Amino acid sequence: MNTIHHIIKSPVITEKATAIGAEGKYAFWVDPKANKNEIKTAIEKAFNVKVTNVNTHRLPGKLKRMGKNAGKRPLRKKAYITLKEGDSITIFEGV
């Protein structure tokens, strides 16, 4: 079993992610191998909130070139978390 810090990588701080924060939804970068139940328990333990819904989105790695050298960005996974009415995550306050 992975720890909370292995599952939750970082919050997604973009205009779209902060706009949905008013609706009680938050976005996080998570471990690509984590499932929805692991993500839910990690968020609940880390921030002491009640999660009602988890939606995930797997972003494939893009091919990138630098001159003649080619490489690939890693696969990433984003989780959209919906919290119970009245709960909020303070990391996003004032962003």
C-alpha positions as CSV (number, residue, x, y, z in Angstrom):
1,M,0.0,0.0,0.0
2,N,1.4,3.4,-1.0
3,T,1.4,6.2,1.5
4,I,-0.5,9.5,1.0
5,H,2.6,11.2,-0.3
6,H,3.1,8.6,-3.0
7,I,-0.4,8.8,-4.2
8,I,-0.9,12.6,-4.2
9,K,1.8,14.3,-6.2
10,S,0.7,18.0,-6.2
11,P,-2.4,20.2,-6.7
12,V,-3.2,21.4,-10.2
13,I,-3.1,25.2,-10.1
14,T,-4.5,26.5,-13.4
15,E,-7.3,28.9,-14.2
16,K,-9.7,26.1,-14.9
17,A,-8.8,24.2,-11.7
18,T,-9.2,27.3,-9.5
19,A,-12.5,28.2,-11.2
20,I,-14.0,24.8,-10.3
21,G,-12.9,25.3,-6.7
22,A,-15.9,27.5,-6.1
23,E,-18.1,24.4,-6.8
24,G,-16.4,22.3,-4.2
25,K,-14.2,20.5,-6.8
26,Y,-10.4,20.3,-6.7
27,A,-7.8,18.9,-9.1
28,F,-4.6,17.0,-8.1
29,W,-1.8,15.2,-10.0
30,V,-1.8,11.7,-8.7
31,D,0.2,8.5,-9.2
32,P,-0.8,6.8,-12.5
33,K,-1.1,3.4,-10.8
34,A,-3.5,4.7,-8.1
35,N,-7.1,3.8,-8.4
36,K,-10.1,5.9,-7.3
37,N,-10.5,4.3,-3.9
38,E,-6.9,4.9,-3.0
39,I,-7.1,8.5,-4.2
40,K,-10.3,9.0,-2.1
41,T,-8.8,7.7,1.1
42,A,-5.5,9.6,0.6
43,I,-7.4,12.9,0.1
44,E,-9.6,12.3,3.1
45,K,-6.6,11.5,5.4
46,A,-4.4,14.3,4.1
47,F,-6.9,17.1,4.3
48,N,-9.5,15.8,6.8
49,V,-12.4,16.2,4.4
50,K,-15.2,14.0,3.1
51,V,-14.9,13.1,-0.6
52,T,-18.1,12.3,-2.5
53,N,-16.8,11.7,-6.0
54,V,-13.5,11.1,-7.8
55,N,-13.1,11.4,-11.6
56,T,-9.7,10.6,-13.2
57,H,-8.1,11.5,-16.4
58,R,-5.0,9.8,-17.8
59,L,-2.8,12.0,-19.9
60,P,-0.5,10.2,-22.3
61,G,3.1,11.2,-22.6
62,K,3.9,13.5,-25.5
63,L,6.7,13.0,-28.0
64,K,9.2,15.9,-27.8
65,R,12.1,16.8,-29.9
66,M,15.2,18.8,-29.3
67,G,17.0,19.0,-32.7
68,K,17.6,15.5,-33.9
69,N,17.1,14.0,-30.4
70,A,13.7,12.7,-29.6
71,G,12.2,11.9,-26.2
72,K,8.9,11.2,-24.5
73,R,7.3,12.9,-21.5
74,P,6.0,10.5,-18.9
75,L,2.3,9.4,-18.5
76,R,0.5,11.5,-16.0
77,K,-2.8,11.2,-14.2
78,K,-5.1,13.9,-13.0
79,A,-7.9,13.4,-10.4
80,Y,-10.9,15.7,-10.0
81,I,-12.2,15.5,-6.4
82,T,-15.7,16.6,-5.3
83,L,-16.1,17.3,-1.6
84,K,-19.1,17.2,0.6
85,E,-21.1,20.4,0.9
86,G,-19.4,22.7,3.4
87,D,-15.9,21.1,3.2
88,S,-13.0,22.9,1.6
89,I,-9.2,22.4,1.2
90,T,-7.2,25.3,2.5
91,I,-4.3,24.9,0.1
92,F,-6.4,26.6,-2.5
93,E,-7.6,29.5,-0.5
94,G,-6.3,32.8,-1.8
95,V,-5.0,31.4,-5.1
